Structures are given as C-alpha cells and as structure tokens.
Amino acid sequence: MNVVYHCYGSAHSSVTAAAIHLGLLPRDRRPTEAELLAVPRFDRTLTRELGTPFFVGRDRAGRGVYALGRGRAARLVLNCLESLVELEGASPVAVVMINALPRLSLVTTVGGTLSRGLGLIWPGRPLTLWGVRRCYFRFVRLVEETERLLSLVEEKEERPEPNPK
Amino acid sequence: MKVVFHCYGGTHASPVTAALYLRQLDGRRRPAVCDLLRLTLFDQVEPRDFGRLIPVGDDEAGNQVYVLGCGRHPQIVLRALAGFLRLLGGNPEELLLVDVSPHINIVMRVGGFTSRVLRLVSVGRPLVGFGTVLAFPRLARLAEETRRRVEERRRGAALR
C-alpha cells in the first residue's frame, strides 16, 4: 500500500505531512525552522515538477509515503489515478490519496506563492516557515487520522467480508 | 507498450488519431462527418472526466492504445500518469506519449467547446466534425509517424 499526501505544490503541506508520517519531524512539539528546512523538498519543489509523486520514505508498516503537488489540476490527477487503478486491475487502496492542503494557513499560501511561484525566496520562505509552524499540530492530527484510516483499511483487506458484492 | 494519444479533451483529435493508428479509419481517404461520429468516443467525453486514461484497443503488435484528455495541464497530468504507473508496479518507460494538440484547428476548438463545455451539442458537434475532417490529413500523418515511433521503440528494446 502507498499513501500520497497531495497539496498544491508539494513544497510545504504535503512534504510536512509526509515527514511527520515518517517520524522525520516530532509529533509532540513544534519543529524548529532548521528542522523544517531539513525536510526533503521543503520549499524546494519547482513548478515544473508538479504532478510527480515524490518518494519520501517507507513507514514502519512498510507503506511507501509520497508527496505530490497537483497544481490547479486536482480533478485531472485524481481521475488519472482512478482510471489507471481500474485498467491495471490494482487494488482500489493500492494508492491512497490524502489531501494535505486544507490544513494550511493563508500565510503559508502567500509565502509559498512568493517563494515557489515567483521565485522570491525572501520573504516567501520565512513566511512559509512561520505559517507551517503556526498550524503544525493540524498536520500532526491529519497524519494520525491517516494512519488510523490506513490500518483500518489494511485490516479489512486481510479479513474480507464473507459475502463480497 | 502503452501508446497514449493526448490532447485537451481526449474526445475529438485523439480518438480519431487512435482510430487511424488502429486502421479503423483509412488515412488515404477523407472521411465524412458521419464516419467520425461512428467512433465510440468522438465528442462523448465530458469535461469532468478529463484526466481519465481511456482504452481504445490493441494494435497488431499487441500494444495497448489509449486516449487521454489533459485539459489545461498536460504536463502535470502526464507526470502524474508516469508516477502513478510506477506506484502501481508498472514501468513508465512502457508509455509512448503522442501529443495530438498541435494538430487541432480553430474550427475544432470552437466546435468542441460549444459541444462539450456549453453543451450545445446540436451546434457544436457538426462544427467539430467538420473541423476534424479539415485536420484529418495531419492526424493521418501523425498516426503514420506514431507507427514508426512504435516500431523504432520495439527495435530499440529488442537490441537491449
């Protein structure tokens, strides 16, 4: 099973969520700015890389954890995955998409647009750091919910219903 | 190999080029609009289904042929396609992407928009059909060129 955290640019929300998931960032306190900047791809993904699911690591349950920026093409990207899963005959939960964007504060959005969209790393990057740290625990909660969801799904997969439709 | 014809909507230029590639349409003879309308996908895909990879058949060599509407974000969708294919255990190098959009003319654009987005099918469909007939020779050449690319790719793979 693979889990893909997706957001607009795979530079802040999704990589932060993926890093928390993998234990690269703490869950019990806010990370320092240096810790955030050490996260793979944090504020570094380029616009021309949007769409690519970046492999961030493998969690303790062996799931692949990815971050993906879907730009303004959210519907298109989700359709693409859905059709591919059907065509390849894969399990519907082979790739689980988790939207990491609603957890974001406006400050991060503005900072991200400045830093990634316009190339203004100053003041974009400090703004994104401030924004992500400010609503950091929302990401922690998102990851915890995701982990619960994934283990529920896996349990279901191991013990299928007696009468599948 | 997976041959993917992609354009904005994946419902006019791409299915016609795919049909030419599969020899369901004869590239040497200009078709009538009704020949095009007989294609299953022609002017049928809804904008909310953009991004879906739609299978249209297998060629003589057993390669699967698909059409894909990428909307306004072809680069994002195509990168996602390759990435997801890898995630699902496939090999993205098996993809052969054919961009049909440079061969679309203004009549097709206006007709397609009228039929699919404005939903004025009775006006848009004949118009986009007429535009496709105009673009037909170019699409036929693209299908021919795709056959060459597929052949080259096959030979390259055999050498490896």
Interface residues (C-beta under 8 A of the other chain):
Chain A: N2 V4 R48 E49 L50 G51 T52 P53 G64 Y66 L68 R70 G71 R72 A73 R75 L76 V77 L78 N79 C80 L81 E82 S83 L84 V85 L87 E88 A90 A94 V95
Chain B: R48 D49 F50 G51 R52 L53 I54 P55 L68 C70 G71 R72 H73 Q75 I76 V77 L78 R79 A80 L81 A82 G83 F84 L85 L87 L88 G89 G90
